[in-house]
Amino acid sequence: MKFLDTLAEACEKTDWQVHAFAQDLQGRRESAPQKVRIVSRLRRETRMTLEWTADRLCMGVATHVASLLPRHNEQQPSGEETLF
């Protein structure tokens, strides 16, 4: 399962903990808010590219993912961000 491998790798690199079932995200649409939150946080805390995250999270092409981030970032209050 590509997504679970990606999530495990991201958790290892960032010292994150998953508090939900990752399988739930696999069946979600490319622009699902949960996926966009993961990408946003990966962009802030790692050097993973949009191409890599788009591919690993099954979100289409990097330009699509890039178009989702500004709207997400505007909607987020400061402070802790919940991924799921």
ZILIN-V990205 format. One record per backbone hydrogen bond with DSSP energy under -1.0 kcal/mol. CO is the residue of the C=O (numbers start at 1). NH is the residue of the N-H. E is the energy in kcal/mol with one decimal. If there is no record, write none. Layout:
<<CO/NH/E> <CO/NH/E>>
This chain:
<<1/5/-1.9> <2/6/-2.3> <3/7/-2.9> <4/8/-2.4> <5/9/-2.3> <6/10/-2.7> <7/11/-2.6> <8/12/-2.1> <9/13/-2.2> <10/14/-1.9> <11/15/-1.6> <21/24/-1.2> <22/25/-1.6> <25/28/-1.5> <29/32/-1.7> <32/36/-2.1> <33/37/-2.3> <34/38/-1.7> <35/39/-2.4> <36/40/-2.7> <37/41/-2.2> <38/42/-2.7> <39/43/-2.5> <40/44/-1.7> <41/45/-2.5> <42/46/-2.0> <49/53/-2.5> <50/54/-2.9> <51/55/-2.1> <52/56/-2.9> <53/57/-2.4> <54/59/-2.9> <55/58/-1.0> <61/65/-1.7> <62/66/-2.8> <63/67/-1.6> <65/69/-1.2> <68/72/-1.7> <69/73/-3.0> <70/74/-1.8> <71/75/-1.4>>
